Amino acid sequence: MRMDQRLLACHALLAPAVIVTVTGAAAAPVDVVEEGAPGLPGRAFLASTVIAAPVETLCRIVQDYPSYGAFMPNTRSAVPVGFGAGHVLVDITLDLPLGQIRQYRLRLEPRQGPDSCRLAWQLVPRPDLRPSQTIADTTGWWEFTPAPGHPGATLARYRVYADPGPVPFGFGWIVDMMSRRSLPQVLDAVRSRAEAASN
């Protein structure tokens, strides 16, 4: 396999789940578990933490797509470009290190329960972008439920599958930047915004 071809194929064969715990001075830990993605070239992770803010605050934050650029790591912009029954289409632009930029479109589907909410997404192809400008695939979801034993707090779960597609030689770090390394940063960014809104 050439080095400039998809490097992710080998990652699907990785051994068991890996758990990474990131702790902050006053925040609950962020646990990141690598899940299997049999038959797929990308990698899947599930991150979770407890956030000292109510469920409705978290739901509102992750559904405020135009504000993603203000607090989501590596996100230049998130622009809603279409709406349908139960979903919204959002164009995302990521600014990665060394001048790497990735653009893609997501179909996001929010679901509200009596005391919980969920926001699922999947990639929508954009024929106007070359493979080097976009990513091959991503799916995932946010889920917010009351945190057991923590009145007024929320258990936040964030699951993402990502396949960046062809990775140029020397840029294998993009794989982790879009998955393992970014998940704790994303949850901590949402935590900071939620706790500020709740104070």
SULDA-V495862 format. One record per residue. N is the residue number from 1. RES is the residue in three letters. PHI is phi in whole degrees, 0 to 359 (none if undefined). OMEGA is omega in radians with two decimals (NA if undefined). Layout:
# SULDA-V495862
n = (N/N)
res = (RES/RES)
phi = (PHI/PHI)
omega = (OMEGA/OMEGA)
This chain:
# SULDA-V495862
n = (1/2/3/4/5/6/7/8/9/10/11/12/13/14/15/16/17/18/19/20/21/22/23/24/25/26/27/28/29/30/31/32/33/34/35/36/37/38/39/40/41/42/43/44/45/46/47/48/49/50/51/52/53/54/55/56/57/58/59/60/61/62/63/64/65/66/67/68/69/70/71/72/73/74/75/76/77/78/79/80/81/82/83/84/85/86/87/88/89/90/91/92/93/94/95/96/97/98/99/100/101/102/103/104/105/106/107/108/109/110/111/112/113/114/115/116/117/118/119/120/121/122/123/124/125/126/127/128/129/130/131/132/133/134/135/136/137/138/139/140/141/142/143/144/145/146/147/148/149/150/151/152/153/154/155/156/157/158/159/160/161/162/163/164/165/166/167/168/169/170/171/172/173/174/175/176/177/178/179/180/181/182/183/184/185/186/187/188/189/190/191/192/193/194/195/196/197/198/199)
res = (MET/ARG/MET/ASP/GLN/ARG/LEU/LEU/ALA/CYS/HIS/ALA/LEU/LEU/ALA/PRO/ALA/VAL/ILE/VAL/THR/VAL/THR/GLY/ALA/ALA/ALA/ALA/PRO/VAL/ASP/VAL/VAL/GLU/GLU/GLY/ALA/PRO/GLY/LEU/PRO/GLY/ARG/ALA/PHE/LEU/ALA/SER/THR/VAL/ILE/ALA/ALA/PRO/VAL/GLU/THR/LEU/CYS/ARG/ILE/VAL/GLN/ASP/TYR/PRO/SER/TYR/GLY/ALA/PHE/MET/PRO/ASN/THR/ARG/SER/ALA/VAL/PRO/VAL/GLY/PHE/GLY/ALA/GLY/HIS/VAL/LEU/VAL/ASP/ILE/THR/LEU/ASP/LEU/PRO/LEU/GLY/GLN/ILE/ARG/GLN/TYR/ARG/LEU/ARG/LEU/GLU/PRO/ARG/GLN/GLY/PRO/ASP/SER/CYS/ARG/LEU/ALA/TRP/GLN/LEU/VAL/PRO/ARG/PRO/ASP/LEU/ARG/PRO/SER/GLN/THR/ILE/ALA/ASP/THR/THR/GLY/TRP/TRP/GLU/PHE/THR/PRO/ALA/PRO/GLY/HIS/PRO/GLY/ALA/THR/LEU/ALA/ARG/TYR/ARG/VAL/TYR/ALA/ASP/PRO/GLY/PRO/VAL/PRO/PHE/GLY/PHE/GLY/TRP/ILE/VAL/ASP/MET/MET/SER/ARG/ARG/SER/LEU/PRO/GLN/VAL/LEU/ASP/ALA/VAL/ARG/SER/ARG/ALA/GLU/ALA/ALA/SER/ASN)
phi = (none/291/296/272/275/300/274/282/302/291/292/294/264/299/289/306/304/247/248/241/245/245/246/243/298/237/254/294/296/255/263/240/244/278/257/284/223/304/78/246/279/269/232/237/224/235/245/212/196/257/241/280/201/288/306/297/293/297/300/297/294/285/264/268/301/299/272/306/297/276/217/282/303/66/261/282/200/218/241/297/237/187/226/215/293/79/209/223/261/229/269/253/236/256/256/255/303/60/75/282/235/232/236/197/242/245/260/252/233/279/225/247/251/302/221/208/207/216/231/256/215/211/286/246/301/238/298/283/253/285/306/287/263/229/239/283/193/202/219/165/198/257/218/235/222/302/277/301/79/228/304/81/256/234/274/257/236/225/246/218/249/221/231/296/88/303/245/299/304/89/243/299/298/300/302/288/300/266/218/304/289/277/299/300/295/295/296/292/294/294/302/300/291/291/292/294/290/271/269)
omega = (3.12/-3.10/-3.12/3.03/-3.08/3.12/-3.00/-3.06/-3.12/-3.07/3.13/-3.13/-3.11/-3.11/-2.87/-3.12/3.10/-3.13/3.09/3.11/3.14/-3.09/3.05/-3.06/-3.05/-3.04/3.02/3.13/2.97/3.11/3.14/-3.13/3.05/3.12/3.10/3.04/-3.04/3.09/-3.12/-3.09/-3.09/-3.13/-3.11/-3.13/3.02/3.12/3.12/3.08/3.02/-3.10/-3.09/3.11/-3.11/-3.11/-3.06/3.10/3.12/3.12/-3.12/-3.09/-3.07/3.06/3.07/-2.98/-3.12/-3.13/-3.10/-3.11/-3.11/-3.06/-3.14/-3.13/3.05/-3.10/3.09/-3.10/3.02/-2.98/3.03/-3.08/3.13/-3.12/3.08/3.14/3.08/3.13/3.05/3.06/-3.09/3.06/-3.09/2.99/3.12/2.97/3.13/3.14/3.10/3.04/3.13/3.14/3.07/3.11/3.10/-3.12/3.11/2.91/-3.09/-3.07/3.10/3.07/-3.09/3.04/-3.12/3.14/-3.12/3.00/-3.10/3.08/-3.13/3.11/3.01/-3.12/3.00/-3.08/3.04/-3.10/-3.12/-3.10/3.02/3.12/-3.12/-3.12/-3.01/3.08/-3.07/-3.09/2.93/3.00/3.08/3.13/2.87/3.02/-3.12/3.10/3.09/-3.11/3.13/3.11/-3.14/-3.10/3.11/-3.13/-3.05/2.94/-3.12/3.11/-3.03/-3.10/-3.13/2.93/-3.11/3.01/-3.10/-3.09/-3.12/-3.12/-3.13/3.10/3.14/-3.10/3.13/3.12/3.13/-3.14/-3.14/-3.12/-3.10/-3.10/-3.00/-3.05/-3.04/-3.02/3.09/3.13/3.13/-3.13/3.12/3.09/3.10/3.11/-3.11/-3.12/-3.12/-3.11/3.07/-3.14/-3.08/-3.12/NA)
